[in-house]
């Protein structure tokens, strides 16, 4: 295969981890000020927690696929 047999699992691991970490960091440390008029002061909590959970699930699933 072109980039290895586990390319899809590595991509899902990277994207899931980035999704989880990015949303958690958005909740922990919001930007100090809004940059544009339509920007929110802080990230929506329910959506960020849901997206972080989806990312963590995807990362865990791909990690389990790589380990087996």
N, C-alpha and C positions, 0 to 999 in steps of 0.2 A: 504494500500500500504506500501511497505517496509520502505521507508524514507520520506513518506508524499505524499500528493496529488500533490503538486506543485514542485516536485523535478526538473523537466525539466526546469521550468521557473526560478528557483533559479540558476541552472547551467548556463543557457544562460545569466542571469544577471551577474553572476560572470565572465564568460569568455568574454562577450561583454565589460564589464567595464574594465577588465584587458587589452584587446586589445586596447581600446580607450586610456586609461591612459598610457600604455606602449609606444605607437606610438607618443603620444603628448610629453612625456618626452624625447623620442629619438630625436625629433626635437628641443626641447628647450635646452637640455643639452647633446650634443654628447660627447663621450668619449674623454679624453684629447689626447691620442695617440692610434694609431692602435696597437693591440696586436700581430697580425700575419701579414704576408706579403700580403695576399689577402683581408684583412679587408678594409672597406671603411672609409674615414676620417669622414664623416657624413652620416646620413640616407638620402636616396632618398626622396625628399620632396613630390612628387606627390603620390608615393606609400604609404608613411606614412600618408598623409592626407586622402587618400582613405580608408586605413585600419582603421584609427581612426573613420572615418564617419561610416563605416560598424559596428564597435564595439559599437559606440554610438547608432546607430539605433537598434541593437540587444538588448542592455541594456534597451533602452527606451520601446521597444516592450514588453520585458519580464516584466518590471516594470508595464506597463499598464495592462498586463494580470494578474499580482498579485493583483493589486488594484481593478479590477472589480469584 
